[in-house]
Amino acid sequence: QVQLVESGGGLVQPGGSLRLSCAASGTIPSANDMAWYRQGPGKLRALVSNFNRYGGSPIYADTVRGRFTISADSAKNMVSLQMDSLKIEDTGVYYCNAFPADPGRWGQGTQVTVSS
């Protein structure tokens, strides 16, 4: 059973940066099959970014494109999300999971709070 553990969240001011990490225990097909999701206050969980398994550039939600960067270390089974120029609306719990998401793999997530 693959377990996913997210880390790196915290409290940051608008315009700041955070780097999230996702460590997978167990074997996953490929770190490039992973994605980041987030659930903002009072909102449904939504896709933030995923790798393009057919090649090409990663895919980002319109709300984060140009500010967030997804990366993977396949050898370490780790996926990261570099978040720059953070906005208040980026607040939420961030999760990693496969893409498409595996309902049985959701971890605890990591809380990101953007506030002045």
Secondary structure by P-SEA (a helix, b strand, c coil): cbbbbbcbbbbbcccbbbbbbbbbccccccccccccccccccccccccccccccccbbbbcccccccbbbbbcccccbbbbbbcccccccccbbbbbccccccccccbbbbbbbcc
